[in-house]
Structures are given as C-alpha cells and as structure tokens.
Amino acid sequence: MEDEYFIADDLAIEIRRRGHQPIGPFAELSPAFHAAASAAIDAALLDVNLHGRASFEFADLLLNRSIPFLIYTGYSRDVIPSRFARYVVDKPIPIRDVVDRLFLHALVHGSPRYRYGVGP
C-alpha cells in the first residue's frame, strides 16, 4: 500500500522482476481491505499514511493473520505504535533493498499459505 504513484509503481516492477505478482498497489485502505478479503496475501509493504489515513488497522489485520509485512515510511518512528516498531523500514532506501527486506522477512516468518502446504 503506497499512495505515491512512482514509488508504488517502482515497488510493483521490482516485485514482478523477481517473479512474483503484486496484488496492488493500493493508494487507499478500502480497496486493500477488499482485496484482503478475497486474495491470498503472502507478504505486504505498507506506507503509514494513505491520503491522510493511517494504515495501522490494515497492519493489525496482517498481524492477526500471521502475514509477513513491513512498513516502508518516511515518518518518524514516534508516530508508529510500538507493536509495529520491528516492522519499520525507514525511507529513503533503494526500492530493491526494500523488496530484499520484505522477501527476507517473508522467508524467515513464512506466509500462512506456505506454512499450511497451500501455494504454487
């Protein structure tokens, strides 16, 4: 989830370049929640602020479902609830490095689909 078009597009391109299919990007929470209700999510990248709305509710959904995620943000860590502190990747950082961290995080923590034998 990213509301800055060029960052979202660069992230999607990098994920595809590595052979994966992004579900988004989503610039608003509502379409992200809708997609989460019907799509299998292996991992997610979240920005803190999506057009004035915090993405923490969606991060809670991911935590409750044990879906690996990272919060990619330029916001101070002071505005991020402590329960998400370990998931923060501070901007600026090259897109490839963000995706590397997401893939490593997903590999270490696993996706629910792969944990239970479901997946490609």
VOFI-38478 format. One record per atom (N, C-alpha, C, O): x, y, z; residue in three letters. Coordinates in pm, whole numbers, plus 50000, padded with zeros to 5 digits. Layout:
XYZALA
...
//
This chain:
500864988350000MET
500005000050000MET
500905012350000MET
501725014250090MET
500735020349899GLU
501545032349882GLU
500755042249801GLU
500225038949695GLU
500655054749851ASP
499865064649778ASP
500685073549686ASP
500125082049616ASP
501995071949685GLU
502825079349590GLU
503035070449469GLU
503695060149476GLU
502455074649356TYR
502375066149237TYR
503735060449195TYR
503855048449172TYR
504755068949185PHE
506035064249132PHE
506705054349225PHE
507345044849179PHE
506575056149355ILE
507125046449450ILE
506355033249438ILE
506955022549433ILE
505035034149434ALA
504205022049423ALA
504535014549294ALA
504655002249295ALA
504665021749184ASP
504985015449056ASP
506365009049059ASP
506534997849011ASP
507345015949115ASP
508705010249124ASP
508714997649210ASP
509394987949177ASP
507964997649320LEU
507874985649404LEU
507234974049328LEU
507734962849334LEU
506144976749258ALA
505454966249182ALA
506374960649073ALA
506414948549052ALA
507094969349004ILE
508014964948899ILE
509094955948958ILE
509414945548901ILE
509664959949070GLU
510734952049133GLU
510214938449180GLU
510914928349168GLU
509024938149233ILE
508434925349277ILE
508194916349157ILE
508484904349163ILE
507654921849048ARG
507444913948926ARG
508774909148867ARG
508874897848819ARG
509774917748871ARG
511094914248817ARG
511654901748886ARG
512434894248828ARG
511244899749008ARG
511714888249084ARG
510804876149071ARG
510974866049140ARG
509824877248982GLY
508974865748953GLY
507734864349037GLY
507114853749039GLY
507344874749106HIS
506154874349190HIS
505104883949136HIS
505424893049059HIS
503864882049174GLN
502764890349125GLN
502184898549238GLN
501544893149329GLN
502384911749234PRO
501764920049338PRO
500254920749321PRO
499744920749209PRO
499534921349432ILE
498084922949428ILE
497724937449403ILE
496754940349333ILE
498474946549461GLY
498224960849443GLY
499044966549331GLY
499284959749231GLY
499464978549347PRO
499464986349469PRO
498124993049498PRO
497314995249408PRO
497914995949624PHE
496705002849668PHE
497105016249729PHE
498015016949811PHE
496425026749688ALA
496685040049741ALA
495715043849851ALA
495855054249916ALA
494715035149873GLU
493705037549977GLU
493425024550051GLU
493665013649999GLU
492915025850172LEU
492665014150256LEU
491515005450207LEU
491614993250210LEU
490425011550164SER
489235003950128SER
489514993150022SER
489114981650043SER
490174996249910PRO
490464985649813PRO
491414975149869PRO
491344963449830PRO
492304979149959ALA
493214969350019ALA
492454959450107ALA
492714947450102ALA
491524964550187PHE
490704955550269PHE
489854946450182PHE
489694934550213PHE
489314951750074HIS
488514943649982HIS
489364932449922HIS
488934920949917HIS
490564935749878ALA
491444925649820ALA
491844915249925ALA
491924903349895ALA
492084919750047ALA
492484910450153ALA
491384900450186ALA
491664889450234ALA
490144904150159ALA
489024895150185ALA
488964883850084ALA
488404873250112ALA
489524886049964SER
489374875949860SER
490674870749801SER
490654860549731SER
491794877249827ALA
493064873049767ALA
493984867049872ALA
493944870849989ALA
494794857649829ALA
495814852049917ALA
496984861849919ALA
497514865549815ALA
497384865850038ILE
498484875350054ILE
499654868050119ILE
499514862350228ILE
500794868250051ASP
501994861750105ASP
502814871250191ASP
503454866950287ASP
502794884150156ALA
503534894350229ALA
503024907850182ALA
502364908850079ALA
503334918350258ALA
502834931650221ALA
503824942450262ALA
504544941250362ALA
503824953050182LEU
504534965350215LEU
503494976050240LEU
502574977750160LEU
503624983250349LEU
502654993650383LEU
503345007050402LEU
504445007650458LEU
502715017550355ASP
503105031050393ASP
502235034750512ASP
501125029550526ASP
502705043550597VAL
501925047350716VAL
500705055550678VAL
499615052950728VAL
500885065250590ASN
499825074750559ASN
499365072850414ASN
500145074550321ASN
498095069550398LEU
497495068050265LEU
496435078750249LEU
495315077250297LEU
496795089450184HIS
495885100750164HIS
495225105150294HIS
494015107450299HIS
496025106150399GLY
495525111250526GLY
495005100850622GLY
494605104150734GLY
494985088250582ARG
494515077550672ARG
495665068250707ARG
496405063950619ARG
495815065350833ALA
496875056350879ALA
496555041850840ALA
495395037650841ALA
497585034450806SER
497405020550763SER
497515010450877SER
497604998450853SER
497515015051001PHE
497715006051115PHE
496604995651130PHE
496874984551175PHE
495394999051093GLU
494294989351100GLU
494564977651006GLU
494284966051039GLU
495114980750888PHE
495454970050794PHE
496644962050846PHE
496684949850830PHE
497594968750909ALA
498734961650969ALA
498254952051078ALA
498784941051092ALA
497254956251156ASP
496684947251257ASP
496044934951192ASP
496184923851243ASP
495364937051081LEU
494774925751008LEU
495864915850966LEU
495704903750982LEU
496964921050914LEU
498074912450872LEU
498684905150991LEU
498984893250982LEU
498854912251101LEU
499384905751222LEU
498464894451268LEU
498934883551300LEU
497174897151270ASN
496204887051315ASN
496194874851224ASN
495904863751270ASN
496504876751097ARG
496544865651002ARG
497944859550986ARG
498144850550905ARG
498884864551063SER
500284859951056SER
500874861650916SER
501634853150870SER
500524872550850ILE
501054875550718ILE
502244885150735ILE
502094895850795ILE
503404881350685PRO
504574889950698PRO
504354903350627PRO
503784903850519PRO
504804914150690PHE
504694927350629PHE
505784936450683PHE
506364933950788PHE
506044946850608LEU
506934957450652LEU
506254970850629LEU
505454972350537LEU
506564980350714ILE
506054993950700ILE
507195002350644ILE
508205004550711ILE
507025006850521TYR
508035014650448TYR
507615029150455TYR
506655033250389TYR
508325037150536THR
507815050550564THR
508915060750589THR
510035057450629THR
508565073050563GLY
509425084250595GLY
509025090950726GLY
509675100450770GLY
507965086050787TYR
507505091650915TYR
508445087851028TYR
509115077651023TYR
508475096351129SER
509245093551249SER
508695081051317SER
507485078451314SER
509565073451376ARG
509135061451447ARG
508255065051568ARG
507565056451623ARG
508295077551609ASP
507475082151721ASP
505975081251692ASP
505175080051785ASP
505575081851565VAL
504145081351531VAL
503665067151504VAL
502485064851480VAL
504595057751509ILE
504245043751480ILE
504025036451612ILE
504895036551699ILE
502865029951626PRO
502615022451750PRO
503735012351778PRO
504265006151685PRO
504065010751903SER
505195002151941SER
505044987751891SER
506044981051867SER
503804983051876ARG
503614969251831ARG
504124967151688ARG
504324955851645ARG
504334978151614PHE
504824977151476PHE
506294981151461PHE
506824980951350PHE
506964984751570ALA
508324990151563ALA
509284980851488ALA
510124985651412ALA
509174968151508ARG
510124958851444ARG
509874956951294ARG
510694950751226ARG
508774962251243TYR
508434960651102TYR
508774972851017TYR
508494972950897TYR
509384982951076VAL
509614995651006VAL
510894995250924VAL
511954990950971VAL
510774999950800VAL
511905002650712VAL
511825017550680VAL
510845022250624VAL
512865024750716ASP
512855039250700ASP
513205043650559ASP
514185038950501ASP
512375052650503LYS
512705059150377LYS
513725069950407LYS
513695075350518LYS
514605073450319PRO
514765067550186PRO
515685055450191PRO
516615054650271PRO
515395046250104ILE
516195034150085ILE
515885029249943ILE
514745030349899ILE
516865024149872PRO
516585019449735PRO
515465008949732PRO
515365000549821PRO
514645009749629ILE
513505000649613ILE
513954986049621ILE
513314977949688ILE
515034982649553ARG
515494968549555ARG
515824964049697ARG
515604952449731ARG
516344973149781ASP
516664969649918ASP
515404967550002ASP
515364958750088ASP
514374975449977VAL
513104973650047VAL
512524959950012VAL
512074952650100VAL
512524956549884VAL
511974943649840VAL
512834932249894VAL
512294921849932VAL
514164933949898ASP
515034923849959ASP
514614921350103ASP
514484909850146ASP
514394932150177ARG
514004930750318ARG
512634924050333ARG
512434915750422ARG
511704927650245LEU
510384921350251LEU
510494906450223LEU
509904898350295LEU
511234902650119PHE
511374888550084PHE
512074880850196PHE
511684869650228PHE
513104886850255LEU
513784880350366LEU
512844878750486LEU
512804868150549LEU
512084889150516HIS
511124888650626HIS
510084877650601HIS
509744870050691HIS
509594876850478ALA
508604866550444ALA
509224852650452ALA
508574843150496ALA
510484851450410LEU
511164838450416LEU
511364833950560LEU
511144822350594LEU
511784843250645VAL
512044839950785VAL
510754837050860VAL
510684827650939VAL
509724845250836HIS
508484843950913HIS
507424835650842HIS
506454831350905HIS
507594833350714GLY
506694824750640GLY
505334830750613GLY
504824838850690GLY
504774826550503SER
503424830350464SER
502484819450512SER
502824807650506SER
501284823150558PRO
500334812950602PRO
500024802550493PRO
499834790850523PRO
499984806950367ARG
499684797450259ARG
500744786650251ARG
500414774850234ARG
502004790250264TYR
503084780550253TYR
503274772650381TYR
503714761150379TYR
502934779050492ARG
503074772450622ARG
502144760350630ARG
502484750250694ARG
500984761250567TYR
500004750450576TYR
499914742250447TYR
498924735150424TYR
500954743150364GLY
501004734650245GLY
500134739350130GLY
499814731350042GLY
499754751750129VAL
498944757050019VAL
499814767049944VAL
500474775350007VAL
499824766349816GLY
500604775749737GLY
501044769349608GLY
500774757649582GLY
501744777449525PRO
502154772349395PRO
503124760849403PRO
503554755549300PRO
//
